[in-house]
């Protein structure tokens, strides 16, 4: 979007486009079973910090992370060699772009985009995590400008114009001196493209195999963070995760699962679960929600509780006040929980919570600039 786009247009465009992308295939919302209120009332999140009987924060972090780890229903792959194969670098404006193919699990090789600033290094680094958006032809290309595929470039430029103010976030970060790694999640880009209604079938197949689609994505993201932190060109003490929409969910989840991530910036994905479970919300429809659904986890922890496992590391959460995907009361509930955790660690200055009053479901240039400046300060 150009700088002179009106606030109203900016606010409504992102969420409207996301909603329109799924409208034709989304399940019509009907009445929930009569026992639903009783089940919802039973969600007390007993393992949350401040509620759990564990009073030592480090012990709580270990217990909470262990519970999340258990309920991913996907085995850890720490012993699987990454075995990276690097493509030929292509010189860009202030950085080099190349592909890297690696094993995030033992089951599949994944192709990622890797951007490296000019200079000797080692550099700070960002694990960049793409959104959902019901757009599967591109994944990593939503955030990193494709340099070898004109068809994907056209699709990526249109996506960047809708949600990112015409920018490619990864390229902006590389020009600012960050190594950037961005890979496709299962179903997108080189690992797709899925059709919208294939998501539920994919998730069902995972469950039938005693596994989880959301768990696989979580494991892969944590492994990607470890790979990035281990590169010679990277300062392992200065690695962040950054994402928009589903990518934001992935960013705070990765920070919770691995200490390889030292900070996280999460734009337009944070809420309380109960406040999100309202008629019309995507979380009740199946399909795309399966990428963020860990069976059994809400019996113990809410979304902000999981994110709090990363405390007291630096974390940023941006939301749009006009974002219909995340009701304001849910955002408020989540922010209050997060603030209480960081306050308990005497680390409120490391937590940035902001709701942009005139914006919807977008990550436009002025938001990006705030994130970039924040990363420069905390890494």
N, C-alpha and C positions, 0 to 999 in steps of 0.2 A: 504494500500500500504506500502511496506517496505521502509526503509530509503534510499535504493539504487535505487529506481525507478527513471528513468530519468525524467527530467523536461518535456520533450515533451510527454511522456506517461502519466504523471500526469495531464498535462494540458488538453489533449484531452479526457481522459477516461471518466470523469464525464459527460460532456455535450454530448458526443457521446452515452453513455449508456442511458441518459435521452431521447435523440432524437430517438434512436433505439426502445425504449420501446413503443413509440407511432406511429412509422412509418406506421405500417400495418393498423392502424385504423384511422389515422389522415385524416381530410378532405383535399382534394387537394386544394391548394391555387389557386384561380382564380382571374380575374380582379375585383376590387372593383367597386361599382356603381359610375357613373359619378359625382354624387353630393358629393362623399366622400371628395374631397379636400375642398369644401366649408364648410362642417361640421367640418373638422379638423381645418380650419382657424378660425372657431368661438370659438374654445377652447382657451380661454384667461385666464382661471383660476382666475376669478375676486375676489375670496375670499382669495387668497394667501396673506400671510404676506408681506407687502410692496406694494401690489397692492390694497388690500381692503381699503375702506375709514376709517376703524377703526385704530386709531393710538396708542391706549393704548394696550400693548401686552396682558395683562391679559384679557381684554375685547375681543381682537381678539381670544384668545384661547377658550374662552367660546363660541363665535359665531361660530368658525370653528368646534369645537367639537359638538356643537348642530346640525350643518348641517350634519356632518357625522352620528351622532346619528339618525337623522331623516331619512336619506337615506339608512340606513341598512334595513329598512322595516321589522324588527323583533322587537317585543316589548321587553323592558327591563324586567328582571326577578329578580330584586333586592329583592323582597319579598319572593321569593321561597326558602324554607329551603334547605340547602345542604343535610341534613340528612345523613352524611357519615357513611358508614359501612366499618370498617378496617379489612383487612385480617390478618392472623397470620404472624408476622415478621419472615423473614429468615435471619440469620446472614451471612454477606458477609465479604470481606476483608476491615475492617475499617468502615463499615456502615451496616444498616439493610434495607432489601427490603421487601415491602409489597404491596398488592393491596388495593385500596380504591375505593369504589363505591359510587357515589354521584349524586345529581340532579343539573346539570348545567342549565337546564330549567325544566319546570313542565311536559314536554312531555316524558322524557326518563331518565333512570338511566345510567350513564357512568362509566366504569371501568378504573381506571388510575393506573399507577405505582408511588409509593411514596418511595423515598430513604431518610434515615435519618442517618447522621454521628454518630459514637459512641461518647459518651460524654453527658454532662448535657444540653448544649444549653442555651438560644436560639441561633439558627444558622442563617447565611444569607441563602437565598434561591433562586432557579432558577426555573421559569416556562419554561420547555423545550418543544419546539413546533416542531413537525416532518414535514418532507418534503412531497412532492407529489410523483414525480418520476414514475407515472403510475404503481406503485407497491402497491397493496391494501391488500395483505394478512397479512402484518404487518404495524403497525402505530407507537405506542409508543415503540415497540420493535426495531425500527430502531435506537433508541437513548439510550434505557435502556435494558441491557442484560436480556432476559427472564430467569427466574429461575424455571419455572414450566411447560415448554412446549418444548420438544426436536425438534419438527417439526418447530416451529417458531424460535427456537434458530438457527437452520441451515440456515434458510432464512435470519435471522438478521445478522448472522456472515458474510454471503456473501455480504450483503448490506454494512455493516461496512467496509469490505475490499475494496469495490469499492469507497466509498465516504469519509470515515472517518479514513483512515490510519489503519484500523483494530481495531480501538477503539470503545467503547461505550461511547459516550460523557457524558451521565447522570451518569454512574458509575465513570468516572474520576472526575466529579464534586463532587460527594458524598464523594469520598476518600479525596478530598481537603477540606472538611468541609462544603459543601452546602447541605441543604435539596433540593431535586429535585422532582418535580411533572410533569408527562408527561401522557397525555390522548390521546385516539384516536379521530381524527376528524371523522365526519360522512362519512362512506364509507370505512374506514380502520380497519384492525384488528378485534376486537370484534364487531365493528359496520359495518362490511362488510363481505367479500370483494366485492367491485364493480367490474364489468367488465368495461374496458375503455369507451366503447360507452354507458354505462348506465349513465354516468355523466350528459350528456345533457338532458336525460329524467328526471333525478332527479331534475336538475335545472328548467326545464320547469314546472314540477309539483309544485315546490315551487312558481314560478311566478303565476301559475294558482290559487294558494291558497292565492295570495296577499302577498307572503313572498319572501324570498331570501336565497339561499344556502350559498352565501358568507356572508350574514348578520347573519345567524345562527352561522357560524363558528366564526365570530367576537364576537358575544355576548357570546358564550361559552368560548372563550379564556379569555375575560375580567372577566367573572364569576370565571373561574379557578384561575386567578390571585388573586381575592379577597379571595377565599377559602384558597389558599396557605398562603397569608399574615396573615390570621386569626388563623392559627394553633399555639398552645401554644409553639411548638418547634421552631418556626420561629421568628426572629427579623423583625417585619413588616417594619422597616425603611431600610431594606437591602434586597429587593426583586428585582430580575432582570428577564427579559424575554430573551431567547436565542433561535435562530433557524437558520436553513440552508435551502436555496431555498424557497419553499412555507412557510417553518417554519420561515424564516427571514421576509417575508411579514407579517406573523402573529405576529411576535415579535414587529416590529415597529408599527403595527396597534394597538396592545394591549396597548403599551405605550401611544399611542395617545388617547385611549378611557378611560383609568383608571389611576389614580394617585397611585394605589396600586403597580404599577411597577415603581421602582425608577431609573432603567437603562435598556438598551436593547443592545444586541449584535446581529447584523443582517448580515448573511453571504450569499452572492450571491442572493440577491433580492433587488435591488434598481435601478430605472431608471426614466427617463421622459416618460410619456405616449406616446407622439407624436413620439419620437425616437424609441419606442418599436413597434409601429404599422407599421411594414415593412413586405413585402411578405416573407412567410416562418416562421414568428415568431408565437409561440404558442398562443399568445394573440388574434390572428385573427381566430383561428380554432374552437372556441367553446370548448366543452368537458372540459378539465382541467381548462381552463381560467375562467369558471363560479364560481370556488371557490374564485376568486379574483376580481369579477366583481360586483360592486355596481351600479345599474342603476341610471343614473342622476348625480352621484357624480363628474365626470369629467367636468360637466358644471360649477363647482365651484372651485375644488381643484385638483391639480396634486398629484401623489404619494408622492413626497418629501414634498409637502405642508401639507399633512395629517401627515406624520412623524414628521413634525416640530411642531405639536401641543404638542409634548412631551418636547420641549425646555423649559428651558435650562438644563433639566436633562442629565446625561451622556448617550451618544449614540455612538455605534461603527458600522461602515458599512465597510465590506470587500467585494471586488469583484475580479474576475479573469479576467485579460486582454484578455485571450484566451477563454472566455465564450461566445459562439455564441447565447445563449439565451438572453443576455443583451448587445446590441451593445455599444461600448465604448463611442459614442457620447451621448447616453442616460444616461449612468452612470455619465459622465462628467457634463451634464446638471443638474442631480439630486444633485450631490455633490456641485456644485456651489450654488444651491438654499439652501441646508442645511447649508452650510458654512455661507451664508449671514444672515440666521436667527440667528444662534448661535453667530455670530459676533455682531449682533444688540443687543444681550443680554449681551455682554461683557463676553461670556462664551465659547470662541473658544477652550479653553483647555479641555472642557468637551465633545468635538466632535472629534472622530477619524475616518478619512476617508482614506482608503488605497486600492489601486489596486495592486494585486500581479501579476507581469509581466509574470511569467512563469506558471501560473495556469489557469485552466478552471473552470468548475462547480463542485467544490469539497470543502470539509471542512476537510483537512488533518491535521495530528498531529501538524505540525509546526504552522498552523493557530490556532488550538485549544489552543496551549500553549500561544499564544499571547492573545487570548480571556480570558483564565483563569487568566493570570497575570493582565490583564486590570480589570477584575471583582474584583480581590483582592484589587486593588487600589481604585476603585470608590465606592465600597459598604461599 
